[in-house]
Amino acid sequence: MIIAGLSAAVILTLSVPTNSSMALILSWIVLLVAVITTVSVMLPEVKGAPWVPTSSKIVNKVLAIAELKPGEVLYDLGSGDGRIVIAAARDFGVRAVGIEIDPFRVFYSRLRISLLHLQDKARIVRANFFDIQLGEADVVVLYLLQQTNNKLQRKLERELIKPNYRVVSVVWKFEGWEVIRCDDKEMIYVYKPRSETKSA
Ligand SMILES: C[S@@+](CC[C@H](N)C(=O)[O-])C[C@H]1O[C@@H](n2cnc3c(N)ncnc32)[C@H](O)[C@@H]1O
């Protein structure tokens, strides 16, 4: 699908008569939009979950139900435009780290962090969250897909080692973990990953 989209844009670009500078500019814009769409829509979807932003009401509920304490470290796996990371650092006094695969959203969220002068407390790492060590996190937030939660489950069990670690998942659940708090209406679940599995 990615290759088909890019090929269509390239063919369109090459088929435009080069004596028309307006048409040439237009075709380059089409090509640029195709590249951005490919990277921004398809890459996240293939790697874990499409971008669906959390509303500000849900952001506040997620951060409240996490019961964050000043000085804790929060990771948002798939941080999108950085809204959870920014709100956590700005309003809850924690250090917040977003992991995001889409370079355009990484750029945008880093820009917002620097405009808000939050660089000391918030940062965005451009990476695939499956490749990132989570050991320094007290709280991990996820709003992904069920199959991505399933794939991350063992990694979270292995890598979360802080004494009071917890996982907050929006919409999607984790089978077999103890739910320690939840907001059923908004589908926000706070988990303590299973300790038997951690020591196995
Ligand atoms: C549903 S959105 C959630 C965005 C943000 N956490 C929020 O609540 O507004 C999922 C995000 O995960 C990112 N994503 C998907 N797979 C990823 C991966 N393997 N590594 C890093 N980010 C990923 C997507 O680009 C997208 O921004």
The ligand as an SDF file (V2000), in Angstrom:
LIG
                    3D

 27 29  0  0  0  0  0  0  0  0999 V2000
   -3.6780    6.3550   19.4390 C   0  0  0  0  0  0  0  0  0  0  0  0
   -2.2580    7.3950   19.2430 S   0  0  0  0  0  0  0  0  0  0  0  0
   -2.0520    7.9900   20.9040 C   0  0  0  0  0  0  0  0  0  0  0  0
   -1.3190    9.3210   20.9500 C   0  0  0  0  0  0  0  0  0  0  0  0
   -1.1300    9.9100   22.3620 C   0  0  0  0  0  0  0  0  0  0  0  0
   -0.6070    8.9460   23.3010 N   0  0  0  0  0  0  0  0  0  0  0  0
   -2.4450   10.4620   22.8720 C   0  0  0  0  0  0  0  0  0  0  0  0
   -3.0070    9.8380   23.7710 O   0  0  0  0  0  0  0  0  0  0  0  0
   -2.9030   11.4900   22.3660 O   0  0  0  0  0  0  0  0  0  0  0  0
   -0.9560    6.1780   19.0470 C   0  0  0  0  0  0  0  0  0  0  0  0
    0.4050    6.7860   18.7320 C   0  0  0  0  0  0  0  0  0  0  0  0
    1.3820    5.7330   18.7640 O   0  0  0  0  0  0  0  0  0  0  0  0
    2.3490    5.9680   17.7540 C   0  0  0  0  0  0  0  0  0  0  0  0
    2.9760    4.6620   17.4740 N   0  0  0  0  0  0  0  0  0  0  0  0
    2.4100    3.5760   16.8890 C   0  0  0  0  0  0  0  0  0  0  0  0
    3.2740    2.5570   16.8440 N   0  0  0  0  0  0  0  0  0  0  0  0
    4.4220    3.0070   17.4340 C   0  0  0  0  0  0  0  0  0  0  0  0
    5.6750    2.3780   17.7100 C   0  0  0  0  0  0  0  0  0  0  0  0
    5.9200    1.0850   17.4000 N   0  0  0  0  0  0  0  0  0  0  0  0
    6.6270    3.1100   18.3460 N   0  0  0  0  0  0  0  0  0  0  0  0
    6.3930    4.4140   18.6840 C   0  0  0  0  0  0  0  0  0  0  0  0
    5.2250    5.0570   18.4440 N   0  0  0  0  0  0  0  0  0  0  0  0
    4.2450    4.3560   17.8330 C   0  0  0  0  0  0  0  0  0  0  0  0
    1.5180    6.5300   16.6010 C   0  0  0  0  0  0  0  0  0  0  0  0
    2.3310    7.2580   15.7030 O   0  0  0  0  0  0  0  0  0  0  0  0
    0.5180    7.4210   17.3520 C   0  0  0  0  0  0  0  0  0  0  0  0
    1.0040    8.7310   17.4810 O   0  0  0  0  0  0  0  0  0  0  0  0
  1  2  1  0
  2  3  1  0
  2 10  1  0
  3  4  1  0
  4  5  1  0
  5  6  1  0
  5  7  1  0
  7  8  2  0
  7  9  1  0
 10 11  1  0
 11 12  1  0
 11 26  1  0
 12 13  1  0
 13 14  1  0
 13 24  1  0
 14 15  1  0
 14 23  1  0
 15 16  2  0
 16 17  1  0
 17 18  1  0
 17 23  2  0
 18 19  1  0
 18 20  2  0
 20 21  1  0
 21 22  2  0
 22 23  1  0
 24 25  1  0
 24 26  1  0
 26 27  1  0
M  CHG  2   2   1   9  -1
M  END
$$$$
